[in-house]
Amino acid sequence: VETEAYIGTKDRAAHGYNGKRTPKVESLYKQGGTIYAHVMHTHLLINFVTQLEGQPEGVLIRAIEPEEGIELMAINRGKNGFELTNGPGKWTKAFNIPRHLDGSKLNEGRLKIDTKNRKYPKEIEASGRIGIPNKGEWTHKPLRFTVKGNPYISRMKKSDMRQPEYTWRI
């Protein structure tokens, strides 16, 4: 329900900015479909690499709306309701995602995207990314994408929330 795009070597907020290449970001330089897992402020964050090998671009998965396994997620997180998965470190903890997935391929191991049962948002909103201060124009570029009104979006105002079923096309 929420993602952020990171546009490679020109994006001042991206880990690959200016071609920065260290062992910690090496997975970001792999072929599209690779999982780039990194720790930020003690939280594990998951990105999916989106470009050809050598082009460090990806999408951070910021929040999801869970559909099954919710009881186990609540045990993993110690929370329930919208707080369960409404942030990039929250959903990875709820799903008990391990750091060692870094560098592996999406859909070839434990982490998969089910495209057969996907939902289609009624409306997608674009806005500035969250937690990206002091990056010039990249701080406010509309590179954060959300399913409008979905309560699982991180930092969602209660007054803007809709019931989840009203955020998807039927």
C-alpha positions in Angstrom: 0.0 0.0 0.0 3.1 2.3 0.2 6.4 2.4 -1.7 9.2 4.9 -2.3 11.3 5.0 -5.5 15.1 5.6 -5.4 16.5 6.7 -8.7 20.1 5.6 -8.7 23.3 7.6 -8.9 21.6 11.0 -9.4 19.2 10.6 -6.4 20.8 12.3 -3.4 18.6 10.2 -1.1 19.5 6.9 -2.7 22.2 4.5 -1.4 23.7 4.4 -4.9 24.0 8.2 -5.1 27.2 9.3 -7.0 27.9 5.6 -7.8 28.6 4.8 -4.1 29.5 1.1 -4.0 30.3 -0.7 -0.8 29.7 -4.2 0.4 26.6 -3.0 2.3 24.9 -1.8 -0.9 26.3 -4.3 -3.4 22.9 -6.0 -3.8 21.4 -2.7 -5.1 23.7 -3.0 -8.1 22.4 -6.5 -9.1 19.9 -7.4 -11.7 16.3 -6.2 -11.3 14.3 -8.6 -9.1 17.0 -8.8 -6.5 16.2 -8.1 -2.9 18.2 -5.3 -1.3 17.9 -5.6 2.5 19.5 -3.1 4.8 19.2 -1.9 8.4 18.3 1.7 9.2 17.9 2.8 12.8 17.8 -0.8 13.9 15.0 -1.7 11.5 15.3 -4.1 8.6 14.1 -2.4 5.3 13.4 -4.3 2.1 13.9 -2.8 -1.4 13.4 -4.5 -4.8 16.0 -3.7 -7.4 14.3 -2.5 -10.5 17.0 -2.0 -13.2 19.7 -3.8 -15.1 22.8 -4.9 -13.3 25.1 -2.0 -12.5 22.2 0.5 -12.3 21.4 1.0 -8.5 17.7 1.8 -8.6 15.0 0.3 -6.5 11.7 0.5 -4.7 11.5 0.5 -0.9 8.4 -1.4 0.4 7.2 1.0 3.1 3.9 -0.6 4.2 1.6 -3.5 3.3 -2.0 -4.5 4.1 -1.8 -8.1 5.5 -4.4 -10.6 4.5 -3.4 -13.8 6.2 -1.2 -15.0 9.0 -2.2 -11.9 11.0 -2.2 -13.7 14.4 1.4 -14.7 14.0 2.3 -11.2 12.8 0.8 -9.8 15.9 3.0 -12.1 18.0 6.1 -11.1 16.0 5.3 -7.4 16.4 3.6 -7.2 19.7 1.0 -5.0 18.0 -2.1 -5.4 16.0 -4.5 -3.5 13.8 -3.1 -0.9 11.4 0.1 -0.6 13.5 1.0 -4.2 12.5 2.5 -3.4 9.1 2.3 0.4 8.6 6.0 1.1 8.2 9.0 -0.4 6.5 10.5 -1.8 9.7 7.2 -2.8 11.1 6.1 -5.1 8.2 9.5 -6.8 8.0 9.3 -7.6 11.8 5.7 -8.8 11.5 6.7 -11.1 8.6 9.9 -12.1 10.5 12.0 -11.3 7.4 15.6 -12.2 7.9 18.5 -10.0 6.9 20.2 -12.8 5.0 17.6 -12.3 2.2 19.8 -9.5 1.0 21.1 -10.3 -2.5 18.6 -13.1 -3.1 16.0 -13.1 -5.9 12.4 -12.1 -5.3 10.0 -15.0 -5.9 12.8 -17.6 -5.8 12.9 -18.1 -2.0 10.9 -17.1 1.1 9.8 -13.7 -0.1 7.3 -13.8 -3.0 4.8 -11.4 -4.5 1.5 -13.1 -5.4 0.4 -11.5 -8.7 -2.5 -14.0 -9.3 -4.5 -12.6 -6.4 -3.5 -9.0 -6.6 -5.7 -6.0 -5.9 -6.0 -2.8 -7.9 -6.1 0.5 -6.0 -9.0 2.9 -6.6 -6.5 5.8 -6.5 -2.7 6.2 -6.1 -1.2 9.3 -4.5 2.3 10.5 -5.1 4.1 12.6 -2.5 7.5 13.4 -1.1 9.4 10.6 0.6 9.4 10.2 4.4 12.5 10.7 6.6 14.7 12.2 3.8 15.9 15.6 5.1 18.7 17.7 3.7 18.8 16.1 0.2 17.9 19.3 -1.8 15.2 18.8 -4.4 15.2 15.0 -3.7 13.7 15.6 -0.3 10.4 16.7 -1.8 10.2 14.9 -5.2 7.0 12.9 -5.5 8.6 9.5 -5.3 6.4 8.1 -2.5 3.4 6.2 -3.8 0.4 5.2 -1.6 -3.0 3.6 -2.0 -5.1 6.7 -1.2 -6.7 6.5 2.2 -5.5 3.0 3.1 -5.1 2.9 6.9 -1.9 0.7 6.6 0.0 3.6 5.2 2.8 4.9 7.5 2.1 8.2 9.3 -1.4 8.3 8.0 -3.7 10.9 9.6 -6.8 9.3 11.1 -8.9 11.9 9.4 -7.6 10.7 6.0 -8.2 7.0 6.7 -10.8 5.0 4.8 -11.8 1.4 5.6 -9.4 -0.8 3.6 -12.1 -2.3 1.5 -12.9 1.2 0.1 -9.4 1.7 -1.1 -9.5 -1.1 -3.7 -11.4 -1.6 -7.0 -13.9 -4.4 -6.9 
